[in-house]
């Protein structure tokens, strides 16, 4: 299995080995550390991640197997953010994260996407307000609203553009995911990940141990890889490089964890802290202390925690140019956040208050 960005294949095993160093704080920009030469390059890292799974392709809504996969993946994101997986990422500047809402897109008319088309889909979701734009000028410790685009097996990914990409998903290249960013389609840059559907046909001929796992586990492995790298290097290659997912991928270095909604498989991620302690450095949890880069966003983790009781929101769907929520899913959401109380038991002024609150938020600048 190869995860590739900027035409770069996995070069594990070809890096010059360096002796461990004693690191009480993050290395200065550009200073390599650990046995793998990992360095912080002074660019942005994500301290607080709000994740938006975007399911592209008709099967996510019409095929029972894929409908179940989409449902399970939404539960996976929820459990992942509550797991110890984030303890590996804390040493790279991450503090907290949360699943906000999912979105479903039909298959493109051509049946094929390149990176430009993916970026446009994500930009349109930002423009429509499904995914909020990030706050501008956050420094190098950012709060990011990021899409994770999941393709079903009717949607091919084939990027024929010159670098940074120029590869295809699935056989014969065996690329299954990447993350990237865009600086031109919205007023502020946005980052996103893209993950293949990981069907048997997609993996045909791959010798990686991942082929022996169920399809859901294959997807969650690639998703955890891309999420870890998007957090630590959201604008490749300005954050932590070599990228912390690449070092440990393609070797069957996976782990499982049990959350509130099930047991899930993730890829182990490189830990500089454990490496410098002379310990196994591909891990799914770590005792690494958290690191805050210069100009850290204040109380980033609290922002995710503050919204936790209201998230995730009901998913959105596209019908032509219209984006909507299904009433039955809104109903289920409201039942959840109101503790299952019948609507007649909720104060009669609440609907009017919610409408008034929405109006106030639309005019928030007036009240600052």
JOFENQUI-V764401 format. One record per run of one state. SS is the DSSP state (A for helix, B for strand, O for the rest). FROM is the first residue (numbers start at 0). TO is the last residue. If there is no record, write none. Layout:
# JOFENQUI-V764401
ss=SS from=FROM to=TO
ss=SS from=FROM to=TO
This chain:
# JOFENQUI-V764401
ss=O from=0 to=0
ss=B from=1 to=1
ss=O from=2 to=3
ss=B from=4 to=4
ss=O from=5 to=6
ss=B from=7 to=7
ss=O from=8 to=31
ss=B from=32 to=32
ss=O from=33 to=36
ss=B from=37 to=39
ss=O from=40 to=43
ss=B from=44 to=55
ss=O from=56 to=57
ss=A from=58 to=61
ss=O from=62 to=62
ss=A from=63 to=80
ss=O from=81 to=84
ss=A from=85 to=91
ss=O from=92 to=94
ss=B from=95 to=98
ss=O from=99 to=101
ss=B from=102 to=104
ss=O from=105 to=110
ss=B from=111 to=112
ss=O from=113 to=113
ss=A from=114 to=127
ss=O from=128 to=139
ss=B from=140 to=150
ss=O from=151 to=154
ss=B from=155 to=157
ss=O from=158 to=166
ss=B from=167 to=169
ss=O from=170 to=173
ss=B from=174 to=174
ss=O from=175 to=175
ss=B from=176 to=181
ss=O from=182 to=188
ss=B from=189 to=194
ss=O from=195 to=198
ss=A from=199 to=202
ss=O from=203 to=207
ss=A from=208 to=211
ss=O from=212 to=213
ss=A from=214 to=231
ss=O from=232 to=238
ss=B from=239 to=240
ss=O from=241 to=244
ss=A from=245 to=247
ss=O from=248 to=252
ss=B from=253 to=258
ss=O from=259 to=260
ss=B from=261 to=266
ss=O from=267 to=267
ss=B from=268 to=269
ss=O from=270 to=270
ss=A from=271 to=275
ss=O from=276 to=280
ss=B from=281 to=282
ss=O from=283 to=298
ss=A from=299 to=309
ss=O from=310 to=314
ss=B from=315 to=318
ss=O from=319 to=320
ss=B from=321 to=323
ss=O from=324 to=325
ss=A from=326 to=336
ss=O from=337 to=341
ss=A from=342 to=344
ss=O from=345 to=348
ss=A from=349 to=361
ss=O from=362 to=362
ss=A from=363 to=366
ss=O from=367 to=367
